[in-house]
Structures are given as structure tokens and as C-alpha cells.
């Protein structure tokens, strides 16, 4: 490791950023993450003054780091502490979710951020453990069921606390994987909805991803440097998704060709922006005939999933 930080030329370096060739001390590294988040939010006009933000917090490194950074930004701009709230979803995965709920509770009280917990069982009548038993076949993967439920649950939790904006901790790696999943599944329209500029849904709720331009491993290092407690145990159902293979593929490429994720991400966002510009009707104009919520089709994905799980 290079002995001195190339930014401040004072402190010893603790991190080497391979794609830029920078050696950074702890202070300059954490500031680079916080500054990049603020720049991403500004570049894509993610927030307006006075909007109440619900941060989706799971108890993992990304979401707790996002809550910490958002709190820091809000404090620096003298925003009311009521403008930021953490929402957590209890999927009902025995032994796995309990630990993270405790971590979130403790961290929120440390930051003095109010928090709200909602569960799949209360909202959809089925926990994730039950859904795994009830699903008719393994073709319906755990991640697709969980993702469908989680997006809706976060929306409902955000609405229940009167938020105008939902912030999730999707990072650059997540975005790259999602792009490839949509591409490989032939789901081209979804690629158009990935562009980080916020979409306002019919109900007025806006969704933002302030970490969209950050590498996953840098957020993990940030969490360690800021001594943010997080759950390290991974979801027991995660390996059913192609996402794991794509994560390993991109990480291998990045280690052999530093900066390739940045390049791929920039290209993908150009494709996403062009696709979005070609859409004629705004998203969320249609309503699900079963639950009445925004839907791209006649019946929304949540109602479809619930009906498949009912015997």
C-alpha cells in the first residue's frame, strides 16, 4: 500500500482505488463516498427541498450506509429530522431477518431517525418461508417472489409514514446485474425504467437510488470505516437467482480490468435513457383490476404472485 494519501498528502492511505489509481486515507475515502452520493442526487435531481424521504433499510451494509449518508446530508442542510424515516420489511425468513431487525432498531435510535417495520405476513397473508413451501414449482424463484413483494411493501410502508420519496440503496453492481437480467430475459422495456432520474408514479410517490454510481465493495469498506453495524449473513434463498453468477462475473472482470464496471454502467445508462425517451405513455397510468394499485398490465405482479401461492 502506498504510504501517503494522494488527496490530502498528510495521512497514511488505507484504500487503493484501482480504477483511478488513487491512494486514500480514511478521511478522504469516506468523504469521496459522501460527495459522490450528493453529486449523484444533484445530477439526477433526485430531491427537492422539503420532501419527506423514506429510506428502505434492510440491515445490510448498503442500506444502513445509505441511511447514515442521507442523515449526514440532511443535517448539513439543516433539514428537519422528521424529513427522514427508515422503513424496514420483515420478509418472514426464520433466523435471518430477526438479527437484522435488531441491528436496524439500534442504529436508527443511535442516529435519532424514526423507523417503521412492516411484514409480508401482515401485508400479503404469507411469509417468505411459507411462500417457498406454497410455490407450485421452482421455476418461480425465491428472488422474483421476494422482489415483487418487497417493492410493494416498501411503497406501502413509505405511504404509511407520509413520505414523498422512497430511497433505496441499489448500487452500481446491482444496476449492472439488473440490466443483464432484463437483457437475458428479453425484458427490454424494464431497461428503460432503470435510468436514475426519478420516476413519479401516479400516486405522486418518487423513487430514487442515491448509491447508483458507487461500487458495492466501496460501500462495504465505507461501512467498516464509519463503524456502521450491519448483518453479514446472507439470505438463505439468494442462490436461486442468476444475480449471484452475474455478480461474480462482473467482479472477476473488474479485478482483471479496473474501471470496466464504470464503463459498462455508463453505456447501460445511455441505452436506458434512449429507451425511456421512446416510451409514449407515462408509467403507472394503468391500475390493477384486483387491488387498484399502479400496474403495467391488467393484473399487477403482486396479485399474480399471491394468486399462485393460494392453493
VEXDREN-2710 file (C-alpha; in Angstrom, 1 decimal):
% VEXDREN-2710
k/r/px/py/pz
1/UNK/0.0/0.0/0.0
2/UNK/1.2/3.5/-0.9
3/UNK/2.3/5.2/2.3
4/UNK/0.5/8.6/1.9
5/UNK/-2.9/9.8/0.8
6/UNK/-2.7/11.5/-2.6
7/UNK/-5.5/13.9/-1.8
8/UNK/-4.5/15.5/1.5
9/UNK/-0.8/14.4/1.4
10/UNK/-1.0/14.1/5.2
11/UNK/-2.5/10.9/6.4
12/UNK/-1.4/7.3/5.6
13/UNK/-3.5/5.7/2.9
14/UNK/-5.9/2.9/3.8
15/UNK/-7.6/2.3/0.4
16/UNK/-6.4/1.9/-3.2
17/UNK/-8.9/2.8/-5.8
18/UNK/-7.7/0.6/-8.7
19/UNK/-9.8/2.2/-11.5
20/UNK/-8.5/5.7/-10.7
21/UNK/-5.1/4.9/-9.3
22/UNK/-5.9/6.9/-6.1
23/UNK/-4.4/6.0/-2.6
24/UNK/-6.8/7.5/0.0
25/UNK/-6.7/7.9/3.8
26/UNK/-9.7/7.1/5.9
27/UNK/-11.0/10.7/5.9
28/UNK/-10.6/11.3/2.2
29/UNK/-12.1/7.9/1.3
30/UNK/-15.3/8.4/3.4
31/UNK/-15.6/12.0/2.1
32/UNK/-15.3/10.7/-1.5
33/UNK/-18.3/8.3/-0.9
34/UNK/-20.4/11.0/0.7
35/UNK/-19.6/13.6/-2.0
36/UNK/-20.3/11.1/-4.8
37/UNK/-23.7/10.3/-3.3
38/UNK/-24.5/14.0/-3.1
39/UNK/-23.3/14.6/-6.7
40/UNK/-25.4/11.7/-8.0
41/UNK/-28.5/13.1/-6.2
42/UNK/-27.9/16.5/-7.6
43/UNK/-27.1/15.3/-11.2
44/UNK/-30.4/13.4/-11.5
45/UNK/-32.4/16.0/-9.5
46/UNK/-33.4/13.3/-7.0
47/UNK/-34.7/15.5/-4.2
48/UNK/-36.5/18.8/-3.8
49/UNK/-36.3/20.8/-0.6
50/UNK/-38.9/19.8/2.0
51/UNK/-39.7/16.3/0.5
52/UNK/-40.0/13.6/3.2
53/UNK/-37.8/10.6/2.4
54/UNK/-38.4/7.0/3.4
55/UNK/-35.1/5.0/3.2
56/UNK/-35.6/1.3/2.7
57/UNK/-33.4/-0.2/5.3
58/UNK/-32.8/-4.0/5.4
59/UNK/-29.9/-4.2/7.9
60/UNK/-27.3/-4.9/5.3
61/UNK/-24.2/-2.7/4.6
62/UNK/-25.7/-0.8/1.7
63/UNK/-29.0/0.3/3.2
64/UNK/-27.5/1.2/6.6
65/UNK/-24.7/3.2/4.9
66/UNK/-27.4/5.0/2.8
67/UNK/-29.3/5.9/5.9
68/UNK/-26.1/7.3/7.5
69/UNK/-25.1/9.3/4.4
70/UNK/-28.7/10.7/3.9
71/UNK/-28.8/11.7/7.6
72/UNK/-25.4/13.4/7.2
73/UNK/-26.6/15.3/4.1
74/UNK/-29.9/16.3/5.8
75/UNK/-28.1/17.5/8.9
76/UNK/-25.7/19.6/6.8
77/UNK/-28.6/21.3/5.1
78/UNK/-30.5/21.9/8.4
79/UNK/-33.4/19.7/7.3
80/UNK/-36.0/18.7/9.9
81/UNK/-35.3/15.3/11.5
82/UNK/-38.9/14.4/10.6
83/UNK/-38.0/14.6/6.9
84/UNK/-36.1/11.3/7.1
85/UNK/-37.6/8.0/8.2
86/UNK/-36.3/4.4/7.9
87/UNK/-38.7/1.7/6.6
88/UNK/-37.9/-2.0/7.1
89/UNK/-39.6/-5.0/5.7
90/UNK/-39.8/-8.3/7.6
91/UNK/-40.0/-11.0/4.9
92/UNK/-40.5/-13.7/7.5
93/UNK/-37.3/-15.7/7.0
94/UNK/-36.7/-17.5/10.3
95/UNK/-33.4/-16.9/12.0
96/UNK/-32.2/-14.5/9.2
97/UNK/-34.4/-11.4/9.5
98/UNK/-34.5/-11.3/13.3
99/UNK/-30.9/-10.3/13.7
100/UNK/-31.2/-7.5/11.1
101/UNK/-34.3/-6.1/12.7
102/UNK/-32.4/-5.7/15.9
103/UNK/-29.5/-4.0/14.1
104/UNK/-31.8/-1.6/12.3
105/UNK/-33.6/-0.7/15.5
106/UNK/-30.4/0.0/17.4
107/UNK/-28.9/2.0/14.5
108/UNK/-32.0/4.1/14.0
109/UNK/-32.1/5.1/17.6
110/UNK/-28.4/5.9/17.6
111/UNK/-29.0/8.3/14.6
112/UNK/-32.3/9.6/16.0
113/UNK/-34.2/8.5/12.9
114/UNK/-37.7/7.2/13.3
115/UNK/-38.3/3.8/11.9
116/UNK/-41.3/1.7/10.7
117/UNK/-41.4/-2.1/10.2
118/UNK/-44.0/-3.9/8.1
119/UNK/-44.2/-7.7/7.3
120/UNK/-45.1/-9.8/4.3
121/UNK/-47.4/-11.8/6.5
122/UNK/-49.4/-8.7/7.5
123/UNK/-49.5/-7.2/4.1
124/UNK/-49.9/-10.3/1.8
125/UNK/-51.0/-13.0/4.2
126/UNK/-47.9/-15.1/3.6
127/UNK/-44.3/-15.1/4.9
128/UNK/-41.3/-15.8/2.7
129/UNK/-40.8/-19.1/4.4
130/UNK/-44.4/-20.1/3.7
131/UNK/-44.2/-18.8/0.1
132/UNK/-41.2/-21.2/-0.5
133/UNK/-43.4/-24.1/0.5
134/UNK/-46.5/-23.0/-1.3
135/UNK/-45.0/-22.1/-4.7
136/UNK/-46.1/-24.6/-7.3
137/UNK/-42.7/-25.0/-8.8
138/UNK/-39.1/-23.9/-8.5
139/UNK/-39.5/-22.0/-11.8
140/UNK/-40.9/-19.2/-9.6
141/UNK/-37.6/-18.3/-7.9
142/UNK/-37.4/-17.0/-4.4
143/UNK/-35.8/-13.8/-5.5
144/UNK/-38.6/-13.0/-8.0
145/UNK/-41.3/-13.6/-5.4
146/UNK/-39.4/-11.6/-2.8
147/UNK/-38.5/-8.7/-5.1
148/UNK/-42.2/-8.4/-6.1
149/UNK/-43.4/-8.3/-2.5
150/UNK/-40.6/-6.1/-1.2
151/UNK/-41.1/-3.3/-3.8
152/UNK/-44.8/-3.1/-2.9
153/UNK/-44.2/-3.4/0.9
154/UNK/-41.7/-0.6/0.8
155/UNK/-44.2/1.6/-1.1
156/UNK/-46.9/0.8/1.4
157/UNK/-44.6/1.5/4.4
158/UNK/-43.5/4.8/2.8
159/UNK/-47.1/5.8/2.2
160/UNK/-48.0/4.9/5.8
161/UNK/-45.3/7.4/7.1
162/UNK/-46.4/10.1/4.7
163/UNK/-43.2/10.1/2.6
164/UNK/-43.0/11.8/-0.8
165/UNK/-39.8/9.9/-1.8
166/UNK/-38.6/6.3/-1.5
167/UNK/-34.8/6.0/-1.4
168/UNK/-33.3/2.5/-1.9
169/UNK/-29.6/1.5/-1.6
170/UNK/-29.2/0.0/-5.1
171/UNK/-25.5/0.3/-6.0
172/UNK/-23.8/0.2/-9.4
173/UNK/-23.3/-3.5/-9.1
174/UNK/-27.0/-4.1/-8.5
175/UNK/-27.8/-1.9/-11.5
176/UNK/-25.3/-3.8/-13.8
177/UNK/-26.8/-7.1/-12.7
178/UNK/-30.4/-5.9/-13.2
179/UNK/-29.6/-4.6/-16.7
180/UNK/-28.1/-8.0/-17.6
181/UNK/-31.0/-10.0/-16.1
182/UNK/-33.5/-7.9/-18.1
183/UNK/-31.4/-8.2/-21.2
184/UNK/-31.1/-12.0/-20.9
185/UNK/-34.8/-12.4/-20.1
186/UNK/-35.8/-10.3/-23.2
187/UNK/-37.4/-7.7/-20.9
188/UNK/-36.3/-4.7/-22.8
189/UNK/-38.9/-2.2/-21.5
190/UNK/-37.7/-2.6/-18.0
191/UNK/-34.2/-1.4/-19.1
192/UNK/-35.9/1.9/-19.8
193/UNK/-37.0/2.3/-16.2
194/UNK/-33.5/1.8/-14.8
195/UNK/-32.3/5.3/-15.6
196/UNK/-31.6/7.0/-12.3
197/UNK/-33.7/10.1/-12.9
198/UNK/-36.6/9.7/-10.6
199/UNK/-40.0/8.5/-11.9
200/UNK/-43.0/9.9/-10.3
201/UNK/-45.7/7.3/-10.0
202/UNK/-49.4/8.0/-10.4
203/UNK/-49.8/8.3/-6.6
204/UNK/-47.2/11.0/-6.5
205/UNK/-44.5/8.8/-4.9
206/UNK/-41.0/9.2/-6.3
207/UNK/-38.2/6.6/-6.2
208/UNK/-34.5/7.4/-6.0
209/UNK/-31.2/5.4/-5.9
210/UNK/-28.6/7.7/-4.4
211/UNK/-25.9/5.0/-4.5
212/UNK/-26.4/4.1/-8.2
213/UNK/-22.9/5.2/-9.1
214/UNK/-21.0/3.6/-6.3
215/UNK/-19.2/0.2/-6.3
216/UNK/-20.6/-2.4/-3.9
217/UNK/-17.2/-3.2/-2.3
218/UNK/-16.5/0.5/-1.7
219/UNK/-19.8/0.8/0.2
220/UNK/-18.8/-2.2/2.3
221/UNK/-15.4/-0.5/3.1
222/UNK/-17.3/2.7/3.9
223/UNK/-19.5/0.9/6.4
224/UNK/-16.4/-0.5/8.1
225/UNK/-14.6/2.9/8.2
226/UNK/-17.7/4.6/9.6
227/UNK/-18.2/1.6/12.1
228/UNK/-21.7/1.1/10.8
229/UNK/-23.1/-2.2/12.3
230/UNK/-24.6/-4.5/9.6
231/UNK/-25.8/-8.0/9.1
232/UNK/-23.1/-10.0/7.3
233/UNK/-25.2/-13.2/7.0
234/UNK/-26.6/-13.6/3.5
235/UNK/-30.2/-14.6/2.7
236/UNK/-30.6/-18.4/2.7
237/UNK/-32.6/-18.2/-0.5
238/UNK/-30.3/-15.9/-2.5
239/UNK/-28.6/-18.6/-4.7
240/UNK/-31.7/-19.3/-6.7
241/UNK/-31.1/-16.2/-8.7
242/UNK/-28.8/-15.7/-11.8
243/UNK/-27.8/-12.5/-10.0
244/UNK/-25.1/-14.3/-8.0
245/UNK/-23.5/-15.6/-11.2
246/UNK/-23.6/-12.1/-12.7
247/UNK/-22.1/-10.6/-9.6
248/UNK/-19.1/-13.0/-9.7
249/UNK/-18.7/-12.3/-13.5
250/UNK/-18.5/-8.5/-13.1
251/UNK/-16.2/-8.8/-10.1
252/UNK/-13.8/-11.0/-12.0
253/UNK/-13.9/-8.6/-14.9
254/UNK/-13.2/-5.6/-12.7
255/UNK/-10.3/-7.3/-10.9
256/UNK/-8.7/-8.1/-14.3
257/UNK/-9.7/-4.7/-16.0
258/UNK/-10.1/-2.0/-13.3
259/UNK/-12.8/0.5/-14.3
260/UNK/-14.8/-1.8/-16.5
261/UNK/-17.9/-1.6/-14.3
262/UNK/-17.8/2.2/-14.6
263/UNK/-17.6/1.9/-18.4
264/UNK/-20.3/-0.7/-18.6
265/UNK/-22.6/1.3/-16.3
266/UNK/-22.1/4.5/-18.4
267/UNK/-23.0/2.5/-21.6
268/UNK/-26.0/0.9/-20.0
269/UNK/-27.4/4.2/-18.8
270/UNK/-27.2/5.7/-22.3
271/UNK/-29.2/2.7/-23.6
272/UNK/-31.7/3.1/-20.7
273/UNK/-32.1/6.8/-21.3
274/UNK/-32.7/6.3/-25.0
275/UNK/-35.3/3.6/-24.3
276/UNK/-37.1/5.7/-21.7
277/UNK/-37.3/8.7/-24.1
278/UNK/-39.1/6.4/-26.6
279/UNK/-41.9/5.5/-24.2
280/UNK/-45.2/7.1/-25.1
281/UNK/-47.3/6.7/-22.0
282/UNK/-46.1/7.5/-18.5
283/UNK/-45.6/4.6/-16.1
284/UNK/-48.3/3.9/-13.6
285/UNK/-51.3/5.2/-15.6
286/UNK/-52.9/1.8/-15.5
287/UNK/-54.5/0.2/-12.5
288/UNK/-54.6/-3.4/-11.3
289/UNK/-58.2/-4.6/-11.5
290/UNK/-57.8/-6.7/-8.3
291/UNK/-56.0/-4.3/-5.9
292/UNK/-56.4/-0.9/-7.7
293/UNK/-52.7/-0.1/-7.5
294/UNK/-50.4/1.1/-10.3
295/UNK/-49.8/-1.7/-12.8
296/UNK/-48.2/-2.1/-16.2
297/UNK/-50.8/-4.7/-17.1
298/UNK/-54.4/-5.7/-16.2
299/UNK/-53.3/-7.5/-13.0
300/UNK/-50.2/-6.4/-11.1
301/UNK/-47.3/-8.7/-10.3
302/UNK/-48.1/-8.7/-6.6
303/UNK/-51.7/-10.0/-7.2
304/UNK/-50.3/-12.6/-9.7
305/UNK/-47.8/-13.9/-7.2
306/UNK/-50.3/-14.1/-4.3
307/UNK/-52.8/-16.0/-6.5
308/UNK/-50.1/-18.5/-7.5
309/UNK/-49.4/-19.1/-3.8
310/UNK/-53.0/-19.7/-2.9
311/UNK/-54.0/-23.4/-3.1
END
